[in-house]
Amino acid sequence: MKNAKVIELEEVAIRFSGDSGDGMQLTGTLFSDTSALLGNDISTFPDYPSEIRAPQGTVGGVSGFQVQFGKKKITTPGDLAHVLVAMNPAALKANAVFMNPGGTIIFDADSFSGKNLEKAQFKTDDPFTELKLNDFSLIPVPITSMTKESLKELELDNKSILRCKNMFALGLICWMFDRPLDYIEKFIQSKFGKKSPLIAEANLIVLHTGYNYGMNLQHMTPQYIVHPAPIEKGTYRNINGNNATAWGFIAAAEKAGLELFIGSYPITPATDILQALAERKDLGVKSFQAEDEIAGICTTIGAAFAGDLAVTSTSGPGFALKSEALGLSVMAELPIVVVNVQRGGPSTGLPTKTEQSDLLQTLYGRNGESPVVVLAASTPSDCFYYAFLSAKITLERMVPVVLLTDGFLGNGSEPWRVPSMDELPSITPRKAKNPETFLPYNRDPETLAREWAIPGMEGFEHRIGGLEKNNAGGVNQDPDNHQRNSEMRAAKVEKVADMIPEMEVDGEPEGDLLVVGWGGTYGHMISSVRAMQEAGKNVSLAHFNYIKPLPKNTAEVFGKFKKIVVCELNMGQFASYLRDKLPQFTYHQVNKMKGLPFSVHELVENFDKLLEA
Amino acid sequence: MTKFNYTAKDFKSAAEVRWCPGCGDYAIMNAVQKTMADMDIAHKDFAVISGIGCSSRFPYYMSTYGFHTIHGRAAAIASGVKSANPDLTVWVMTGDGDSLAIGGNHFIHLVRRNINLNLVLFNNKIYGLTKGQYSPTSDRGKITKTSPFGTIEDSFVPGQLVLGSRGTFFARAVDNNMKHTQEVLADAALHQGTSIVEVLQNCVIFNDGIHDFISDPKFRSERQIFLRKGQPMIFGELEDKGLILEKGKLKVAKIGENGITREDILVHEPSEDNLGLQVALINMTLPEFPVAMGVIRSVEAPVYDQEMKKQIETVQQKRKISCMDELLQSGNTWTVEGENCSEPVKFFDNKCFG
């Protein structure tokens, strides 16, 4: 160890990349978990193609996983990686642009051969010169041949042997960053141990081979030390946004004393929510995989009518299909939560890439005046709290809630101090109480919420539907009645502003530039704003989780800054919403439509320009 | 004997019924209300769900819990209701447009899942509420407002679709034969699983008389065959005709001719899993055959909502995690403590959540 070149870092980002069948997502996840267990704060970003197995060796088939970890609070997976693991030339080509200048590139020397270079469409035999990577620290490692060599004693077929390559890379990286292997070993044992002990053994051998390789060749591989981050006391776990969303609903159902129902249809990148809930039969979750997106929300509406906390999950295209039924829940005033894990659009668009382009669809994309409450989570772990809160709002206010997350949050993970249920606020569903006075559309004068009477409750039998109605639920199409009901439904949504917190800015409450963001961009927004604050700039951040209604003090907050810039991963949807709601302000915009998160660097650059202008 | 002593009246709401005078829906509603009263199940436990169309106004005319939803989605919404609470008695009221066109997907998947609810399919072979366009059960060549030169497509046979979706219960009735409709609905109500009852219903305005050739009471016994469990498939004024199988095909035979006796006539066994014969019965059309009425298929199979409940109970019997706090603390967790660390801040602190 003494001879090793040891570098101490505050934070470091590593990008694992290879063919989509190379196991890079698993490699990245195992490394992230190990780092989190060591006490580093982490943030991850899986970046994978929409094809399950695109043609091997091509740039289109490259799957990547980036993790940033450090000794301080980590809010993004890092703009650029310090270390790249490239399993083949295509991976190098696809990821070179995401590298920190002068970073370290570890590559499988065996795979950098003529045929693979050709598949990745390199023109010469020297991909590094071609990509202008000569200033980087290049570490060729014969990953394939070492993997084969180490497993030659085992009776394994060639395919199974090659599938262990990722463990070599993982072992090597673990040595470089001084991570113990015990967590990974346990994982391998529990995953393969019982079913196929031979595969488990092979993976373990290769993992250690990779680790030992680093140790033995320490003259060429630098070793990094990243100290644990000082964080809040408590029990931690690593969680991704989709899991956190699913668990937030289970917590809400328990708090509300209701059973949880999810009716949903698989769609990238939201499917994990349905899967995570289907797994929780132990907690009584009823999961219904519907025949289509429409049935997903319709079964959910049915379950809400029948008295469950009912939720459905989807992504943009599915959300479009759910529009009409969402309108029904607006009209019937039944409590449901729809989660939209946004992805790149329009149409099928970029299924595995992140975007925030469903905001206007969510706010306005239904026939008629059809207002719903819209919330947006901002980190993988706070998806838990916003899912919980969505359920609280829908059950207490009898209004549908749409929770917006996105692919970046849904798949990204971070360590999370798990709360105890005592920390969460109560949820009191508006169950009808008095059959004598009950009418389905009598409203609480304060909140305008109606009461919820559930089939099976004696004396509350009533009819509801999608037609405009009177207080008794009967059909009523009188002009004045429709006017009044339309206003009521809108006002009921606005009244939710009474139960949400006011906007608190990060930074000084007044200044030169207010950076405005919403939802899943929080990590990059806060990093860039902090960077500017540290550089002495007069910049603050207002990051929105409450889209409709907006926090009550929004105008007051906006009024204290000379300039406002709205940053979002779309063409300016929140900005146009703000122009509609608060037209007295001028909104500058930073927009990005690349299917990728913002980088801190590009945000800072834009803010600087605005300050200078 | 009965717990509740309900009559049909107990299921009528105060709402004014607004179907056209002479509409077949009135008779069907009376039959449904009578059936519900006879079921002797608490009034509060009924939920009537409908989609869009004339027949879908049904819930408003009932005094039970009711939900008039959106076009085509009644089956999906009812699936959610019943899965969320299997203790409810769920009825779906729908038409040929609602269930076989815009809601076709939900319809076949409801049947496939075998969710324990009763679906009454009002088949008038026309779009009534939109004033007379052809439906997926309109016959080829039918002239309507959207097919002024006749349709150029074949229609669904609802029973075929049901059995093709592995349906466990299918019955057919005619709106002008209330006694028989009620009999069939009673069987449907008892069935464990999705029961589909197709009622040939007359739209007096836009498709008047479409079923007349079948339904005319004067020729009822000649043109309809009433299938009953365990009974020979006999029809005719003089009960002199019956169904036999010849070379694998159904055939009408005259009893007493060509050596055919009552013993040669097929016996109806709806509870046997005999899809081929049951589909053949469904497919019978005039003039070669009488049209089959009654419960054509009623077989046992696992019921979705019960299975869902059972699965949760089975998992819960062996569960290691029994509440959210346990789930949060389960699996790969680690503890952070020490002097470097700060006290945890609750997420919802200092915010106005009551």
HADDOCK unambig.tbl for C-alpha pairs under 7 A between the chains (distance, minus, plus):
assign (segid A and resid 37 and name CA) (segid B and resid 334 and name CA) 6.30 0.50 0.50
assign (segid A and resid 230 and name CA) (segid B and resid 340 and name CA) 5.57 0.50 0.50
assign (segid A and resid 230 and name CA) (segid B and resid 341 and name CA) 5.53 0.50 0.50
assign (segid A and resid 231 and name CA) (segid B and resid 341 and name CA) 5.16 0.50 0.50
assign (segid A and resid 231 and name CA) (segid B and resid 342 and name CA) 6.24 0.50 0.50
assign (segid A and resid 232 and name CA) (segid B and resid 341 and name CA) 5.17 0.50 0.50
assign (segid A and resid 232 and name CA) (segid B and resid 342 and name CA) 4.59 0.50 0.50
assign (segid A and resid 232 and name CA) (segid B and resid 343 and name CA) 5.52 0.50 0.50
assign (segid A and resid 232 and name CA) (segid B and resid 344 and name CA) 5.02 0.50 0.50
assign (segid A and resid 233 and name CA) (segid B and resid 336 and name CA) 5.12 0.50 0.50
assign (segid A and resid 233 and name CA) (segid B and resid 337 and name CA) 5.01 0.50 0.50
assign (segid A and resid 233 and name CA) (segid B and resid 341 and name CA) 5.52 0.50 0.50
assign (segid A and resid 233 and name CA) (segid B and resid 342 and name CA) 5.90 0.50 0.50
assign (segid A and resid 233 and name CA) (segid B and resid 343 and name CA) 5.67 0.50 0.50
assign (segid A and resid 233 and name CA) (segid B and resid 344 and name CA) 5.76 0.50 0.50
assign (segid A and resid 234 and name CA) (segid B and resid 335 and name CA) 5.69 0.50 0.50
assign (segid A and resid 234 and name CA) (segid B and resid 336 and name CA) 5.33 0.50 0.50
assign (segid A and resid 234 and name CA) (segid B and resid 337 and name CA) 6.67 0.50 0.50
assign (segid A and resid 234 and name CA) (segid B and resid 344 and name CA) 6.95 0.50 0.50
assign (segid A and resid 235 and name CA) (segid B and resid 333 and name CA) 6.46 0.50 0.50
assign (segid A and resid 235 and name CA) (segid B and resid 334 and name CA) 5.59 0.50 0.50
assign (segid A and resid 235 and name CA) (segid B and resid 335 and name CA) 4.42 0.50 0.50
assign (segid A and resid 235 and name CA) (segid B and resid 336 and name CA) 6.26 0.50 0.50
assign (segid A and resid 236 and name CA) (segid B and resid 333 and name CA) 5.34 0.50 0.50
assign (segid A and resid 236 and name CA) (segid B and resid 334 and name CA) 5.22 0.50 0.50
assign (segid A and resid 236 and name CA) (segid B and resid 335 and name CA) 6.01 0.50 0.50
assign (segid A and resid 237 and name CA) (segid B and resid 332 and name CA) 6.24 0.50 0.50
assign (segid A and resid 237 and name CA) (segid B and resid 333 and name CA) 4.56 0.50 0.50
assign (segid A and resid 237 and name CA) (segid B and resid 334 and name CA) 6.50 0.50 0.50
assign (segid A and resid 251 and name CA) (segid B and resid 324 and name CA) 5.90 0.50 0.50
assign (segid A and resid 261 and name CA) (segid B and resid 84 and name CA) 6.91 0.50 0.50
assign (segid A and resid 281 and name CA) (segid B and resid 312 and name CA) 5.10 0.50 0.50
assign (segid A and resid 281 and name CA) (segid B and resid 315 and name CA) 6.26 0.50 0.50
assign (segid A and resid 282 and name CA) (segid B and resid 312 and name CA) 6.61 0.50 0.50
assign (segid A and resid 282 and name CA) (segid B and resid 315 and name CA) 5.58 0.50 0.50
assign (segid A and resid 282 and name CA) (segid B and resid 316 and name CA) 4.74 0.50 0.50
assign (segid A and resid 282 and name CA) (segid B and resid 319 and name CA) 5.66 0.50 0.50
assign (segid A and resid 282 and name CA) (segid B and resid 321 and name CA) 6.54 0.50 0.50
assign (segid A and resid 282 and name CA) (segid B and resid 322 and name CA) 6.53 0.50 0.50
assign (segid A and resid 283 and name CA) (segid B and resid 322 and name CA) 6.00 0.50 0.50
assign (segid A and resid 283 and name CA) (segid B and resid 323 and name CA) 6.42 0.50 0.50
assign (segid A and resid 284 and name CA) (segid B and resid 312 and name CA) 5.92 0.50 0.50
assign (segid A and resid 291 and name CA) (segid B and resid 109 and name CA) 6.77 0.50 0.50
assign (segid A and resid 295 and name CA) (segid B and resid 76 and name CA) 5.32 0.50 0.50
assign (segid A and resid 295 and name CA) (segid B and resid 106 and name CA) 6.95 0.50 0.50
assign (segid A and resid 298 and name CA) (segid B and resid 73 and name CA) 6.80 0.50 0.50
assign (segid A and resid 298 and name CA) (segid B and resid 76 and name CA) 5.54 0.50 0.50
assign (segid A and resid 298 and name CA) (segid B and resid 77 and name CA) 4.77 0.50 0.50
assign (segid A and resid 299 and name CA) (segid B and resid 76 and name CA) 5.33 0.50 0.50
assign (segid A and resid 299 and name CA) (segid B and resid 77 and name CA) 4.63 0.50 0.50
assign (segid A and resid 299 and name CA) (segid B and resid 79 and name CA) 5.92 0.50 0.50
assign (segid A and resid 299 and name CA) (segid B and resid 80 and name CA) 3.78 0.50 0.50
assign (segid A and resid 300 and name CA) (segid B and resid 80 and name CA) 5.98 0.50 0.50
assign (segid A and resid 301 and name CA) (segid B and resid 77 and name CA) 6.34 0.50 0.50
assign (segid A and resid 302 and name CA) (segid B and resid 77 and name CA) 4.40 0.50 0.50
assign (segid A and resid 302 and name CA) (segid B and resid 78 and name CA) 5.92 0.50 0.50
assign (segid A and resid 302 and name CA) (segid B and resid 80 and name CA) 4.38 0.50 0.50
assign (segid A and resid 302 and name CA) (segid B and resid 81 and name CA) 4.41 0.50 0.50
assign (segid A and resid 303 and name CA) (segid B and resid 80 and name CA) 4.72 0.50 0.50
assign (segid A and resid 303 and name CA) (segid B and resid 81 and name CA) 4.73 0.50 0.50
assign (segid A and resid 303 and name CA) (segid B and resid 84 and name CA) 5.13 0.50 0.50
assign (segid A and resid 305 and name CA) (segid B and resid 81 and name CA) 6.71 0.50 0.50
assign (segid A and resid 306 and name CA) (segid B and resid 81 and name CA) 5.23 0.50 0.50
assign (segid A and resid 306 and name CA) (segid B and resid 84 and name CA) 6.31 0.50 0.50
assign (segid A and resid 306 and name CA) (segid B and resid 85 and name CA) 6.42 0.50 0.50
assign (segid A and resid 308 and name CA) (segid B and resid 84 and name CA) 6.61 0.50 0.50
assign (segid A and resid 418 and name CA) (segid B and resid 328 and name CA) 6.31 0.50 0.50
assign (segid A and resid 420 and name CA) (segid B and resid 325 and name CA) 5.95 0.50 0.50
assign (segid A and resid 421 and name CA) (segid B and resid 325 and name CA) 6.11 0.50 0.50
assign (segid A and resid 423 and name CA) (segid B and resid 346 and name CA) 6.25 0.50 0.50
assign (segid A and resid 424 and name CA) (segid B and resid 348 and name CA) 6.98 0.50 0.50
assign (segid A and resid 425 and name CA) (segid B and resid 353 and name CA) 6.66 0.50 0.50
assign (segid A and resid 425 and name CA) (segid B and resid 354 and name CA) 6.60 0.50 0.50
assign (segid A and resid 455 and name CA) (segid B and resid 44 and name CA) 6.25 0.50 0.50
assign (segid A and resid 455 and name CA) (segid B and resid 45 and name CA) 5.94 0.50 0.50
assign (segid A and resid 455 and name CA) (segid B and resid 47 and name CA) 6.60 0.50 0.50
assign (segid A and resid 455 and name CA) (segid B and resid 65 and name CA) 5.96 0.50 0.50
assign (segid A and resid 456 and name CA) (segid B and resid 44 and name CA) 4.91 0.50 0.50
assign (segid A and resid 456 and name CA) (segid B and resid 45 and name CA) 4.64 0.50 0.50
assign (segid A and resid 457 and name CA) (segid B and resid 44 and name CA) 6.19 0.50 0.50
assign (segid A and resid 458 and name CA) (segid B and resid 44 and name CA) 5.34 0.50 0.50
assign (segid A and resid 461 and name CA) (segid B and resid 44 and name CA) 6.43 0.50 0.50
assign (segid A and resid 461 and name CA) (segid B and resid 63 and name CA) 6.76 0.50 0.50
assign (segid A and resid 461 and name CA) (segid B and resid 64 and name CA) 5.36 0.50 0.50
assign (segid A and resid 461 and name CA) (segid B and resid 65 and name CA) 4.72 0.50 0.50
assign (segid A and resid 462 and name CA) (segid B and resid 63 and name CA) 6.97 0.50 0.50
assign (segid A and resid 462 and name CA) (segid B and resid 64 and name CA) 6.47 0.50 0.50
assign (segid A and resid 462 and name CA) (segid B and resid 65 and name CA) 4.96 0.50 0.50
assign (segid A and resid 462 and name CA) (segid B and resid 66 and name CA) 6.32 0.50 0.50
assign (segid A and resid 463 and name CA) (segid B and resid 59 and name CA) 6.73 0.50 0.50
assign (segid A and resid 463 and name CA) (segid B and resid 60 and name CA) 6.14 0.50 0.50
assign (segid A and resid 463 and name CA) (segid B and resid 65 and name CA) 5.70 0.50 0.50
assign (segid A and resid 463 and name CA) (segid B and resid 66 and name CA) 4.41 0.50 0.50
assign (segid A and resid 463 and name CA) (segid B and resid 67 and name CA) 5.64 0.50 0.50
assign (segid A and resid 464 and name CA) (segid B and resid 66 and name CA) 6.39 0.50 0.50
assign (segid A and resid 464 and name CA) (segid B and resid 67 and name CA) 5.04 0.50 0.50
assign (segid A and resid 464 and name CA) (segid B and resid 68 and name CA) 6.27 0.50 0.50
assign (segid A and resid 465 and name CA) (segid B and resid 67 and name CA) 5.28 0.50 0.50
assign (segid A and resid 465 and name CA) (segid B and resid 68 and name CA) 4.26 0.50 0.50
assign (segid A and resid 465 and name CA) (segid B and resid 69 and name CA) 5.33 0.50 0.50
assign (segid A and resid 466 and name CA) (segid B and resid 68 and name CA) 6.41 0.50 0.50
assign (segid A and resid 466 and name CA) (segid B and resid 69 and name CA) 5.56 0.50 0.50
assign (segid A and resid 466 and name CA) (segid B and resid 70 and name CA) 6.53 0.50 0.50
assign (segid A and resid 499 and name CA) (segid B and resid 352 and name CA) 5.87 0.50 0.50
assign (segid A and resid 499 and name CA) (segid B and resid 353 and name CA) 5.75 0.50 0.50
assign (segid A and resid 500 and name CA) (segid B and resid 352 and name CA) 6.10 0.50 0.50
assign (segid A and resid 500 and name CA) (segid B and resid 353 and name CA) 6.71 0.50 0.50
assign (segid A and resid 501 and name CA) (segid B and resid 351 and name CA) 5.11 0.50 0.50
assign (segid A and resid 501 and name CA) (segid B and resid 352 and name CA) 5.57 0.50 0.50
